[in-house]
Amino acid sequence: MNIFGTKRRDAGPDAADVRPVVRRPSYVPSVASKRLTSDEAGSRLLKVAVVFLCSVNAVMWEYYTQSRMMAILWAAIAVGFVIWIVQDMRR
């Protein structure tokens, strides 16, 4: 037997064929099975739009004015929104 509880290929005919029993719960909630309401979907799309616009704003501040401080500020806002979206999806 190997570590997974299955018979090895080179094992003889007298080797025990004992396989572990895997019991799964009857209902396992998942993120993919949860349906979003229109309010939740709109809120999530708004957050994604804010992340996109903050990212564009950070790039424009860096490119046109070469102000790294403002670019870092807008990038930090975008990262904060991404973290908020991830935490919101986990709930």
Residue pairs with C-beta under 8 A, 6 or more apart in sequence:
1 7
1 8
1 11
1 15
1 16
1 18
2 8
4 20
5 18
5 19
5 20
6 19
7 15
7 16
7 17
8 15
31 89
31 90
36 44
44 85
44 88
44 89
47 81
47 84
47 85
47 88
48 85
50 78
50 81
51 78
51 81
51 82
51 85
54 74
54 75
54 77
54 78
54 81
55 74
55 75
55 78
57 74
58 70
58 71
58 72
58 73
58 74
58 75
58 78
59 71
61 67
61 70
61 71
61 74
62 68
62 71
